[in-house]
Every structure is written in structure tokens, then in C-alpha cells.
Amino acid sequence: MLMKQYDVTYYLASKEQRIGEYIIDRIAVFIVFMFLCFLAGICIGLNHLNVDVEGLDFKIYSLIFYLLLYIYYYYALEYYWGVTLGKLIMGTRAVTENGLELTSGEAFKRSMCRLIPFDVWSFLGTRGWHDSISRTVVIKKSAPLIVQEESLSVPNSV
């Protein structure tokens, strides 16, 4: 039996690109959050609802909503397009370690790992935790993906 193995070479995004992506994406999520809060405020006002915005419940619900939006932003954009707004502007994209498009599970795991405390500081090492745990990488879009095919001879089982 003859099996094919592929050796993939890609160019990882630089730390500067990753920092730029992070800043742009945080700003984008915040703008979307504020816009949705503005719409919610209009709906509350139009319906004459009595909402205690100073109360602890409101703050907890706001935090939960922000975290869900944060997870969904990364999950949806990286799963469907491989890029977030930050990656699009910085010229990078997220792929698997094999250079393939992210599956739904990989994109979700990658998004959830961003909630790990101090994940943003994990890039002081070689790879961020949300990359290493989900087995993904962020590569430069402009650089070619080089795939070399190797044939492996595997003995047939009897």
C-alpha cells in the first residue's frame, strides 16, 4: 500500500503582526459591543422598561454578554473566513498546523482558549496558548504555502 505524506512549509506571522491583530480585534469587539448596548438602550427606552443600570445584576449580564460576543467574534470569523478584522488588516490568517482551513471544533477551541487568564502574555514565548492548545498557527497570507509530497511505502497487513 502506498500512502502520501505532505510536508507543509508556511511563514508564521511576526510578533508585531500578532500584536497589531490583537489591538485591532479588541477595538472591533468593543465597538460592536457598544453599538449593541446602544441599540438595547433604545429598545429599553422605547418600551419604557425600568432597568437598574447601576445594579450588580446589570453589570454581570453585561460582562457575560461581552464575553459571549468576544468568543463568537473570533469563532465565526476564523471558522468561516479564516481571518478576523485584525488579521485581514495585518495580512495574516489562521490555519491548522498542517496548513488546512480551520474546522468548527478547532475554531471554537481556539476562541475559548482566548479566555485563559494571561493568554495575551503567552506570546512572550514562542507560541500563544490559544495556538498551541488548538494546534493552529497564524501565517502570513502574502507568503506562499509550500507543500511537498512524499510517498511512504506501508506494508499490507495480512
C-alpha positions as CSV (number, residue, x, y, z in Angstrom):
1,M,0.0,0.0,0.0
2,L,1.3,3.4,-0.9
3,M,0.5,6.4,1.3
4,K,1.2,10.0,0.6
5,Q,2.5,12.3,3.2
6,Y,2.7,16.1,2.8
7,D,5.4,18.3,4.3
8,V,3.9,21.8,4.7
9,T,6.1,25.0,5.0
10,Y,4.5,28.3,5.9
11,Y,5.7,31.6,7.2
12,L,4.4,32.5,10.6
13,A,3.1,35.9,11.4
14,S,5.5,38.1,13.2
15,K,5.0,39.2,16.8
16,E,4.4,42.7,15.6
17,Q,1.6,41.5,13.3
18,R,0.1,39.5,16.2
19,I,0.1,42.5,18.5
20,G,-1.5,44.6,15.8
21,E,-4.2,41.9,15.2
22,Y,-4.9,41.8,19.0
23,I,-5.3,45.6,19.3
24,I,-7.5,45.9,16.2
25,D,-9.7,42.9,17.2
26,R,-10.2,44.2,20.7
27,I,-11.2,47.6,19.4
28,A,-13.6,45.9,16.9
29,V,-15.2,43.8,19.6
30,F,-15.6,46.8,21.8
31,I,-17.2,48.9,19.0
32,V,-19.7,46.1,18.2
33,F,-20.4,45.7,22.0
34,M,-21.1,49.4,22.4
35,F,-23.3,49.5,19.3
36,L,-25.4,46.6,20.6
37,C,-25.6,48.3,24.0
38,F,-26.8,51.5,22.3
39,L,-29.5,49.5,20.5
40,A,-30.5,47.8,23.7
41,G,-30.7,51.2,25.4
42,I,-33.0,52.5,22.6
43,C,-35.2,49.4,23.0
44,I,-35.4,49.8,26.8
45,G,-36.3,53.5,26.4
46,L,-38.9,52.9,23.7
47,N,-40.6,50.3,25.8
48,H,-40.4,52.3,29.0
49,L,-38.7,49.5,30.9
50,N,-37.3,50.2,34.3
51,V,-33.7,48.8,34.3
52,D,-31.3,49.5,37.1
53,V,-28.0,50.0,35.2
54,E,-26.2,50.7,38.4
55,G,-27.0,47.3,39.9
56,L,-24.7,44.4,40.1
57,D,-27.1,42.2,38.0
58,F,-26.8,44.5,35.1
59,K,-23.0,44.6,35.3
60,I,-22.8,40.8,35.5
61,Y,-25.1,40.4,32.5
62,S,-23.1,43.0,30.6
63,L,-19.9,41.1,31.3
64,I,-21.4,37.8,30.2
65,F,-22.8,39.3,27.1
66,Y,-19.3,40.8,26.3
67,L,-17.6,37.5,26.8
68,L,-20.1,35.7,24.6
69,L,-19.7,38.3,21.9
70,Y,-15.9,38.1,22.2
71,I,-15.9,34.3,21.7
72,Y,-18.4,34.5,18.9
73,Y,-16.4,37.2,17.1
74,Y,-13.3,35.1,16.9
75,Y,-15.2,31.8,16.3
76,A,-17.4,33.0,13.4
77,L,-14.8,35.0,11.6
78,E,-11.9,32.5,11.9
79,Y,-14.2,29.5,11.1
80,Y,-16.0,31.0,8.1
81,W,-13.2,33.2,6.6
82,G,-10.0,32.2,8.4
83,V,-9.5,35.9,9.3
84,T,-10.7,38.4,11.8
85,L,-10.7,42.2,11.1
86,G,-7.2,42.4,12.7
87,K,-5.9,39.5,10.6
88,L,-7.4,41.0,7.5
89,I,-5.7,44.4,8.0
90,M,-2.4,42.8,9.1
91,G,-2.3,40.3,6.2
92,T,-2.4,37.1,8.1
93,R,-4.8,34.1,8.5
94,A,-5.4,31.3,11.0
95,V,-4.8,27.7,9.7
96,T,-4.2,24.3,11.3
97,E,-0.6,23.2,11.9
98,N,-1.0,21.2,8.6
99,G,-1.9,24.4,6.7
100,L,-5.6,23.5,6.3
101,E,-8.6,25.6,6.9
102,L,-9.9,25.6,10.5
103,T,-12.7,23.2,11.3
104,S,-15.6,24.3,13.5
105,G,-14.1,22.5,16.5
106,E,-10.6,24.0,16.0
107,A,-12.0,27.5,15.7
108,F,-14.2,27.0,18.8
109,K,-11.3,25.6,20.8
110,R,-9.1,28.5,19.7
111,S,-11.8,31.0,20.6
112,M,-12.4,29.5,24.1
113,C,-8.7,29.4,24.8
114,R,-8.6,33.2,24.5
115,L,-10.4,33.3,27.8
116,I,-7.5,31.8,29.7
117,P,-6.1,34.4,32.0
118,F,-2.9,35.9,30.8
119,D,-3.2,34.2,27.3
120,V,-2.2,37.5,25.7
121,W,1.1,37.4,27.6
122,S,1.8,33.8,26.4
123,F,3.2,35.2,23.2
124,L,6.3,36.3,25.0
125,G,7.3,32.7,24.4
126,T,7.3,31.0,21.0
127,R,3.6,30.5,20.6
128,G,0.4,31.6,22.3
129,W,-1.6,29.2,24.3
130,H,-4.7,29.5,22.1
131,D,-2.4,28.5,19.2
132,S,-0.7,25.6,20.8
133,I,-3.7,24.1,22.6
134,S,-5.9,24.2,19.5
135,R,-2.9,23.1,17.3
136,T,-3.3,26.1,15.0
137,V,-0.9,28.8,13.6
138,V,-1.3,32.2,12.2
139,I,0.5,32.6,8.9
140,K,1.3,35.5,6.6
141,K,-1.2,35.5,3.7
142,S,1.2,37.0,1.2
143,A,3.8,34.2,1.6
144,P,3.2,31.1,-0.3
145,L,2.3,27.8,1.3
146,I,4.8,25.2,0.2
147,V,3.6,21.6,0.1
148,Q,5.9,18.8,-0.8
149,E,4.6,15.4,-1.4
150,E,6.4,12.3,-0.1
151,S,5.3,8.7,-0.8
152,L,5.6,6.3,2.0
153,S,5.6,2.6,1.5
154,V,3.4,0.8,4.1
155,P,3.4,-3.0,4.1
156,N,-0.1,-4.5,3.6
157,S,-1.5,-6.3,6.6
158,V,-2.2,-10.0,6.2
